[in-house]
Amino acid sequence: MRIILFLLIFISAFSSAQDNKTTQMDPYIQNKGKPLPAVRPEDKVKIIHADEFKKDTKYEGNQYMVGHVQIEHQGSILYADEVILYNDQSLVKAIGNAKLQNADGSVITAHEMEYNGVTQKGVAKKDVVLTDPKQTIKTDILYYDRLANQAYFNTGGTISDAQNVMYTKSATYFLNTKMIDFVGNVKIDSPDYIIEGPNIKQNQNTKVAEFFGPTTITNRANPKNRIYTERGTYRMETKEAFLNKNSKIFYNDKILTGDDMYFNNITGFGKATGNVTLDDPKEKRYMKGGYGEIFQKKDSAMMTKGPYAVKIMEKDSIYFAAEKILSYQRPDSADITIKKSFLRAYKKGRIFKSNAQGRADSIAFNETDGIMHMYTNPILWSGEKQVTGDKVEAYFNTKTENIDSLKVIGNAFAISKVDSLNLKDEFNQVKGKFMTVYYQNNEIKEARVVGNAQSITYVDDVDQETKKPMRIGITLSTCGIIGALFEETGLQIISCSIGANSDTYPMSMIEPDRRKFSDFNWNTKDRIRKWQDILVDSPNYEEIKYTSDNELFDKAQEAVDKERAKEEAKKPKRVRK
């Protein structure tokens, strides 16, 4: 664009005094009453050639040159078919095949060129082409201002360089800063991407573009991968985007949003801070947090700072939370053409589903197959039932979206409140090395315990006279394998095999400390009761206070103690003399 500056300099030399008539020039370059400047010796130009010099009525009596006109000034040469000198107004007009060539090779061509030496403004018209070492500009009308050191067009045009072609309604070029301000349906077309927006500023030296207003950067190879922002910066050589307002990154059928965002189109790495959301409509899952990262080429993402994820299901969605959540896809080991989706929650993992809530140090969920692993101190609640162990595996039916079964590996322990409608300290318990829990109608229905299986179950019967439930006692069982059936208000041992030993004690004959296993761990303080509870480490509910019903045992114990006292009273007393 330096060629424009040379054009302005040498044309200003046409200021010799002659008696000429006024003429109509482009309004942009009009004098508007400014005084004529003094002509300096260095501003004079040299007329190299013209076929003819004329002065007649054709141009209102002004002098003009015709045929192969060449004018030189400080190494810059103007070529044209005709050049008219409006000397009294310091105006010059070149017509027909106008060409201004600079010594460094920069060139501007047009059908017409006009310049005002007073306002120091010029205009090139009709099929304007400007080329310099950095770019080529094509438009119908190009305006330039020597004092402001800038040029612009507003009739539509293109600016192209070695890599990009820029289309715009209007553009202003600032020669000092090498900044171009594009306005109105701007489009930047490159081999790798397309940028479109209403207002884009680009520095031709640094190749940095700034966006003002709704702007998209679209991947040419995969148009679904694109960036949207309403305020941002793009480094065109490194292909890095810095996004600051209402921004979204679309990649691999996913959408990342945030207050401040970054994305590298070469590496596929992106990050976001603030109100971050990663939406995956294809997998029916979204993640939220305060900070997020994506890895497009690995098809993975990470979320921190209070993150949570929601696996959307038609009937019953699953909510996840932890200190860090990862999501990624991997090829199926059996068929690499099929990708499987995974989600992992690290440190203080929590989950919520209407019929199952849990927590563990880490949770891994195979979304495609519906298999969830819970590691390190896992605990799972379902209704008034609780399952713990060293590791818990939950199996979801991907069609019905319900849990089919659980596997508890190591120190398996299931607890069931005897009657959820009261606050009596009564719990059915079954434990062992391994446990498989089966669900029916979204409720725990059956359990099979293998290895050192033990159970504590409350036994009821129906009073024949009152037809009401009547507590018989508590059964303590030890077996190699236990099969247990969870009922509405109780736990029924349906099988006890391999070294079976089972005894039922009336309530009056079993001590309170034998009604629970030593590692009994019923937890009401940390239990997740609504999905919002996963947003904190623990809802920290007030512990439920249960009432112990020891009346029968206490009466029996009291009677025993009285009998013992009577027996002691009958024994002769020895008196030491």
C-alpha positions in Angstrom: 0.0 0.0 0.0 3.0 2.3 0.1 2.4 3.0 -3.6 -0.6 5.2 -2.5 1.8 7.4 -0.6 4.0 7.9 -3.7 0.9 8.7 -5.7 0.0 11.4 -3.3 3.5 12.9 -3.2 4.1 13.4 -6.9 0.6 14.6 -7.8 0.9 17.4 -5.3 3.6 18.9 -7.6 1.0 20.1 -10.1 0.4 23.6 -8.8 1.8 26.1 -11.4 -0.4 29.1 -11.8 -2.6 29.2 -15.0 -6.0 30.8 -15.8 -8.2 27.8 -15.8 -11.9 27.2 -15.2 -13.2 25.1 -12.4 -14.2 21.5 -12.9 -16.4 18.9 -11.2 -14.2 16.3 -9.5 -15.1 13.5 -7.0 -16.7 15.2 -3.8 -14.3 13.3 -1.6 -11.3 15.3 -2.9 -13.0 18.8 -3.0 -11.0 21.7 -1.6 -13.8 23.1 0.7 -12.1 26.6 0.8 -8.6 25.6 1.9 -5.8 27.8 0.6 -3.4 26.6 -2.0 -0.1 25.3 -0.6 3.3 26.6 -1.7 5.2 24.5 -4.2 8.5 23.2 -3.0 11.3 22.4 -5.4 11.4 18.8 -4.4 7.7 18.5 -5.2 8.2 19.3 -8.9 7.7 16.5 -11.3 9.2 15.5 -14.6 7.1 14.9 -17.7 8.9 12.0 -19.4 6.7 11.7 -22.4 3.4 12.6 -24.0 2.3 12.2 -27.6 0.5 15.6 -27.5 0.0 18.6 -25.2 -3.4 20.2 -25.6 -5.4 23.1 -24.3 -8.9 23.5 -25.7 -12.6 23.3 -24.6 -12.6 19.6 -24.1 -11.7 19.9 -20.4 -13.1 23.3 -19.7 -9.9 25.0 -21.1 -7.5 23.1 -18.8 -4.2 21.8 -20.2 -4.0 18.1 -20.8 -1.6 15.5 -22.3 -2.6 12.7 -24.6 -1.0 9.5 -25.7 1.4 7.3 -23.8 1.7 9.9 -21.0 4.5 9.3 -18.5 5.2 11.5 -15.5 8.0 10.8 -13.0 8.5 11.9 -9.5 11.2 10.6 -7.1 11.3 7.3 -8.9 7.6 6.8 -9.2 6.0 6.9 -12.7 2.4 7.6 -13.7 1.2 6.1 -17.0 -2.1 7.0 -18.6 -3.8 7.7 -22.0 -4.6 11.2 -20.8 -3.7 13.5 -17.9 -5.5 16.7 -17.2 -4.0 19.5 -15.1 -6.5 21.7 -13.1 -3.7 23.8 -11.8 -5.6 26.7 -10.3 -7.2 24.1 -7.9 -4.2 21.8 -7.6 -6.3 19.0 -9.2 -5.0 16.2 -11.5 -7.0 13.7 -13.3 -5.6 10.7 -15.2 -7.9 8.8 -17.7 -7.5 5.6 -19.5 -5.2 2.7 -18.5 -4.0 4.7 -15.5 -1.0 3.1 -13.8 1.2 4.3 -11.0 4.4 2.2 -10.6 6.8 2.6 -7.7 10.5 1.8 -7.9 10.0 -1.2 -5.5 7.5 -2.8 -7.8 4.3 -1.7 -6.1 1.6 -0.9 -8.7 -1.9 0.6 -8.8 -4.0 0.4 -11.9 -7.4 1.9 -12.7 -9.4 3.4 -15.5 -9.2 6.9 -13.8 -7.3 8.6 -11.0 -8.0 11.9 -9.4 -6.0 13.9 -6.8 -6.4 17.2 -4.9 -3.1 18.7 -3.8 -4.9 20.9 -1.2 -6.9 18.3 0.6 -4.2 15.7 -0.2 -6.9 13.2 -1.0 -7.2 11.0 -4.1 -9.4 8.5 -5.7 -8.9 5.7 -8.2 -12.0 4.5 -10.1 -13.1 1.6 -12.3 -11.4 -1.8 -12.1 -8.9 -0.7 -9.5 -6.1 -3.1 -8.7 -3.4 -2.3 -6.1 -0.5 -4.7 -5.6 2.3 -4.5 -3.2 4.6 -7.1 -1.6 2.0 -8.1 1.0 -1.3 -8.2 -0.9 -3.5 -7.3 -3.9 -6.5 -5.1 -3.6 -9.3 -5.1 -6.2 -12.3 -2.8 -6.1 -14.3 -0.3 -8.2 -13.4 2.8 -6.3 -10.4 3.3 -3.9 -10.2 6.4 -1.8 -6.9 7.6 -0.1 -6.0 10.3 2.3 -2.4 11.4 2.5 -2.8 13.4 5.8 -4.5 10.5 7.6 -2.2 8.1 5.8 -5.0 5.7 5.0 -7.1 4.3 2.1 -10.5 2.7 1.9 -13.3 1.5 -0.4 -17.0 1.0 0.3 -18.3 -0.4 -3.0 -17.2 -4.0 -2.3 -13.8 -5.5 -3.1 -11.2 -8.2 -2.4 -7.8 -8.2 -0.6 -5.6 -11.2 -1.3 -2.2 -12.4 -0.2 -0.2 -15.5 -0.6 -2.6 -17.5 1.6 -5.9 -15.7 1.9 -8.6 -13.9 -0.1 -10.7 -11.4 1.8 -14.1 -10.3 0.5 -15.8 -7.3 2.1 -18.3 -4.5 1.4 -16.0 -1.8 2.9 -12.4 -1.8 4.1 -10.1 0.9 5.5 -6.3 0.4 5.3 -4.1 2.3 7.8 -0.7 2.6 6.2 1.2 3.4 9.5 0.0 0.4 11.4 -0.7 -1.9 8.4 -4.2 -2.5 9.9 -7.1 -3.2 7.7 -10.6 -2.6 9.0 -13.2 -4.8 7.2 -16.9 -3.9 7.5 -20.0 -5.4 6.0 -20.4 -9.1 5.1 -16.7 -9.8 5.5 -15.3 -13.1 4.3 -11.7 -14.4 4.6 -11.1 -17.4 2.4 -8.0 -19.5 3.0 -7.0 -23.1 2.1 -7.8 -24.4 5.6 -10.7 -22.2 6.9 -13.3 -19.6 6.1 -13.9 -16.5 8.4 -17.1 -14.6 8.1 -18.4 -11.7 10.1 -19.7 -8.1 10.0 -16.5 -6.3 11.2 -13.0 -7.8 11.2 -9.7 -5.9 11.7 -6.5 -7.5 10.5 -2.9 -6.5 10.8 -1.0 -7.3 7.6 2.3 -7.4 9.4 1.4 -9.6 12.4 -1.4 -11.5 10.5 -3.6 -11.1 13.6 -7.4 -10.6 13.0 -9.8 -9.1 15.5 -13.5 -9.8 15.4 -16.3 -7.4 16.4 -19.8 -8.9 16.1 -21.1 -12.4 15.3 -18.2 -14.1 13.5 -17.5 -17.7 12.4 -14.3 -19.6 11.6 -15.2 -22.7 9.6 -12.9 -25.6 8.9 -12.9 -26.1 5.2 -12.2 -29.9 5.3 -14.9 -30.5 7.9 -17.5 -27.6 7.9 -19.1 -29.0 11.1 -16.0 -28.1 13.0 -16.2 -24.3 13.4 -15.8 -21.4 15.9 -18.4 -18.8 16.7 -17.7 -15.6 18.7 -18.9 -12.1 19.0 -15.6 -10.7 20.2 -12.2 -12.3 19.7 -8.8 -12.5 18.1 -7.4 -14.9 15.6 -3.7 -15.4 14.8 -3.9 -16.5 11.2 -0.3 -17.9 10.9 -0.5 -20.1 14.0 -4.3 -20.6 13.6 -4.9 -19.8 17.3 -8.3 -18.2 18.4 -8.8 -16.2 21.5 -12.5 -15.7 22.2 -14.1 -13.3 24.7 -17.8 -13.0 24.2 -20.7 -15.4 23.5 -18.3 -17.9 22.0 -18.7 -21.5 20.9 -16.3 -24.1 19.6 -18.0 -26.8 17.5 -15.9 -30.0 17.0 -16.6 -33.7 16.5 -20.4 -33.1 16.9 -19.7 -31.4 20.3 -20.1 -27.8 21.4 -17.8 -26.1 23.9 -18.9 -22.7 25.4 -17.4 -20.4 28.0 -16.7 -16.8 29.1 -13.1 -16.8 27.8 -11.9 -19.4 25.4 -8.9 -20.5 23.4 -8.6 -22.9 20.5 -5.7 -24.1 18.3 -6.8 -25.2 14.8 -3.5 -27.0 14.2 -3.2 -29.1 17.4 -7.0 -29.3 18.1 -6.5 -28.2 21.7 -9.0 -25.8 23.3 -9.8 -24.5 26.7 -12.5 -22.4 28.4 -12.9 -20.6 31.7 -15.9 -19.1 33.4 -19.3 -20.6 32.8 -18.1 -23.6 30.8 -20.4 -26.1 29.1 -19.5 -29.0 26.8 -22.6 -30.3 25.0 -22.6 -33.6 23.2 -26.0 -34.0 21.5 -24.9 -37.2 19.8 -24.1 -38.9 23.1 -26.9 -37.1 24.9 -24.6 -35.7 27.5 -23.4 -32.4 28.7 -20.8 -31.2 31.2 -20.5 -28.0 33.1 -17.8 -26.4 35.2 -15.5 -23.5 35.8 -12.7 -24.7 33.6 -12.6 -27.1 30.7 -10.1 -28.5 28.1 -10.8 -30.3 24.8 -8.5 -32.4 22.7 -10.1 -32.6 19.2 -7.7 -35.2 17.7 -8.1 -37.5 20.7 -11.8 -36.8 21.0 -11.5 -36.2 24.7 -12.3 -33.5 27.2 -11.7 -32.6 30.8 -13.7 -30.4 33.2 -12.7 -29.0 36.6 -13.7 -26.3 39.1 -17.0 -27.6 40.4 -17.8 -29.8 37.4 -20.8 -32.0 36.8 -22.1 -34.0 33.9 -25.5 -35.2 32.9 -26.2 -38.3 30.8 -29.6 -37.4 29.3 -32.1 -40.2 29.1 -35.7 -40.1 28.0 -37.1 -41.5 31.3 -34.4 -41.0 34.0 -31.1 -39.0 33.5 -27.9 -39.8 35.4 -25.9 -36.9 37.1 -22.2 -37.1 37.8 -19.9 -34.8 39.9 -16.3 -34.9 41.2 -13.2 -32.7 41.4 -12.4 -33.7 37.8 -14.5 -35.2 35.0 -13.1 -36.7 31.8 -15.0 -37.8 28.7 -13.5 -39.5 25.7 -14.1 -42.0 22.9 -12.1 -45.1 22.0 -12.4 -47.7 19.2 -14.1 -50.9 20.2 -11.5 -53.6 20.7 -13.7 -56.0 18.8 -14.4 -53.6 15.9 -12.2 -50.5 15.5 -14.8 -48.9 13.2 -17.1 -48.5 16.2 -16.3 -45.9 18.8 -17.4 -46.3 22.4 -17.9 -43.4 24.8 -16.5 -43.2 28.3 -16.9 -40.8 31.3 -14.7 -40.7 34.4 -15.2 -38.8 37.6 -12.0 -38.5 39.8 -11.8 -37.7 43.5 -15.0 -37.5 45.5 -17.1 -38.9 42.7 -20.9 -38.6 43.1 -23.8 -39.9 41.0 -27.6 -39.4 41.1 -30.3 -41.4 39.4 -33.9 -41.5 40.7 -33.5 -45.1 41.8 -29.8 -45.2 42.6 -27.5 -42.7 44.2 -23.8 -43.2 45.1 -20.4 -41.9 45.9 -16.8 -43.2 45.5 -13.4 -41.8 45.2 -13.5 -42.4 41.4 -16.3 -43.5 39.0 -15.8 -44.9 35.4 -18.8 -45.2 33.2 -18.8 -47.0 29.8 -21.8 -45.0 28.3 -22.0 -47.2 25.2 -22.3 -50.5 27.0 -23.9 -49.2 30.2 -21.3 -50.4 32.6 -20.2 -48.3 35.6 -17.3 -49.0 37.9 -17.0 -47.4 41.4 -13.6 -47.6 43.0 -12.3 -46.9 46.6 -14.9 -46.7 49.3 -17.9 -47.0 47.0 -21.4 -46.7 48.5 -24.7 -47.0 46.6 -28.2 -46.3 47.8 -31.4 -47.5 46.3 -34.6 -46.7 48.3 -33.9 -47.5 51.9 -31.2 -50.0 50.9 -27.4 -49.4 50.9 -24.6 -51.4 49.3 -20.9 -51.0 50.0 -17.7 -52.9 49.2 -14.2 -52.6 47.9 -15.5 -52.1 44.3 -18.9 -51.8 42.8 -19.9 -52.5 39.2 -23.3 -51.4 38.0 -24.8 -52.8 34.8 -27.4 -50.6 33.0 -29.8 -51.8 30.3 -29.1 -49.4 27.5 -32.6 -49.9 26.0 -34.7 -49.5 29.2 -32.1 -47.1 30.8 -32.5 -49.0 34.1 -30.0 -50.7 36.3 -30.2 -54.5 35.8 -27.7 -55.6 38.4 -24.7 -54.8 40.6 -21.5 -56.7 41.3 -19.8 -56.0 44.6 -16.2 -57.2 44.8 -14.5 -57.5 48.2 -16.1 -56.9 51.6 -19.6 -56.8 50.1 -22.2 -55.5 52.5 -25.9 -54.8 51.9 -28.2 -53.1 54.4 -31.9 -52.7 54.2 -34.1 -50.7 56.6 -36.7 -53.1 58.0 -39.5 -50.6 57.7 -38.9 -47.3 56.1 -42.0 -45.8 57.7 -40.6 -45.8 61.2 -37.4 -44.7 62.9 -36.8 -48.0 64.7 -33.2 -49.1 64.8 -33.9 -52.2 62.8 -31.8 -53.2 59.7 -31.6 -56.4 57.7 -28.0 -57.1 56.7 -26.2 -59.5 54.5 -22.4 -59.6 53.8 -19.6 -61.6 52.3 -16.6 -61.6 49.9 -18.6 -61.1 46.7 -22.2 -60.1 46.0 -24.4 -59.9 43.0 -27.5 -57.7 43.4 -30.4 -57.9 40.9 -32.9 -55.2 40.3 -36.6 -55.5 39.4 -38.8 -52.5 38.5 -36.0 -50.2 39.4 -35.7 -51.6 42.9 -33.2 -54.0 44.5 -35.0 -57.3 44.5 -32.5 -60.1 45.1 -28.9 -60.7 46.2 -26.5 -63.6 46.0 -23.6 -63.6 48.4 -20.5 -65.8 47.9 -17.7 -66.4 50.4 -18.1 -66.2 54.2 -21.7 -65.1 53.7 -23.5 -63.9 56.8 -26.8 -62.3 57.4 -28.9 -60.7 60.2 -32.6 -60.7 59.4 -35.6 -59.7 61.3 -38.4 -62.4 61.2 -42.1 -61.5 61.3 -45.2 -63.6 61.2 -48.9 -62.8 61.1 -50.8 -63.0 64.4 -53.7 -65.4 63.8 -56.0 -63.5 66.1 -55.3 -59.9 65.1 -54.1 -60.7 61.6 -51.4 -58.1 62.1 -47.6 -58.6 61.6 -45.9 -59.9 64.7 -42.2 -59.8 65.4 -40.8 -63.3 66.0 -37.2 -62.5 66.4 -33.9 -62.2 64.6 -32.1 -64.9 62.5 -28.3 -65.1 62.4 -27.0 -67.1 59.5 -23.6 -68.1 58.2 -23.1 -69.9 55.0 -20.8 -70.4 52.1 -23.4 -68.9 49.7 -26.5 -67.0 50.7 -29.5 -66.1 48.4 -31.6 -63.3 49.8 -34.8 -61.8 48.6 -35.5 -58.1 49.4 -39.1 -57.5 50.2 -41.0 -54.3 50.9 -40.4 -54.4 54.7 -37.9 -57.2 55.1 -35.2 -59.5 53.8 -35.9 -63.2 53.3 -33.1 -65.7 53.2 -34.2 -68.1 50.4 -31.1 -70.2 50.4 -28.2 -70.9 52.7 -25.7 -73.5 51.5 -22.2 -74.9 52.1 -21.5 -75.0 55.8 -24.9 -73.5 56.6 -25.6 -72.5 60.2 -28.8 -70.5 61.0 -30.4 -69.7 64.4 -33.4 -67.6 65.2 -33.5 -65.8 68.5 -36.6 -64.1 70.1 -36.2 -60.4 70.7 -35.9 -61.1 74.4 -32.9 -63.4 73.9 -30.6 -61.4 71.6 -28.4 -58.6 72.8 -28.6 -55.2 71.0 -24.9 -55.4 69.9 -25.6 -58.7 68.2 -28.3 -57.1 66.0 -25.6 -55.4 63.8 -22.4 -56.5 62.3 -19.3 -54.9 63.8 -18.6 -53.0 60.5 -22.2 -51.8 60.2 -22.0 -48.4 58.3 -25.5 -47.1 57.6 -24.9 -43.5 56.3 -27.6 -40.8 56.2 -25.3 -37.7 56.5 -23.7 -38.1 53.1 -26.6 -39.7 51.2 -27.6 -38.0 48.0 -31.3 -37.4 48.0 -31.7 -35.0 45.1 -29.5 -34.3 42.1 -28.3 -30.9 43.4 -26.7 -32.8 46.3 -23.9 -33.9 43.9 -22.7 -30.3 43.6 -21.1 -30.4 47.0 -18.7 -32.9 48.6 -21.4 -33.9 51.0 -24.9 -32.5 51.6 -24.0 -33.0 55.3 -27.5 -33.9 56.3 -28.3 -34.2 60.0 -27.8 -37.8 61.0 -31.1 -39.6 61.5 -31.7 -40.7 65.1 -33.1 -44.1 65.3 -34.9 -45.5 68.4 -33.7 -48.8 69.8 -36.5 -51.2 70.7 -35.0 -53.2 73.6 -38.1 -53.5 75.8 -38.4 -57.3 75.6 -34.7 -57.9 76.0 -34.5 -55.5 78.9 -37.4 -57.1 80.7 -35.9 -60.5 80.1 -32.5 -59.4 81.3 -34.2 -57.8 84.4 -35.9 -61.1 85.2 -32.6 -63.0 84.8 -30.8 -60.5 87.0 -33.5 -60.9 89.7 -33.3 -64.7 89.6 -29.5 -64.4 89.9 -29.9 -62.1 92.9 -32.3 -64.6 94.6 -29.8 -67.5 94.1 -27.0 -65.4 95.4 -29.2 -64.6 98.5 -29.7 -68.3 99.3 -26.0 -69.0 99.4 -24.6 -69.1 102.9 -22.6 -66.1 103.9 -19.1 -66.7 105.3 -18.2 -64.4 108.1 -14.6 -63.9 108.9 -13.9 -64.1 112.7 
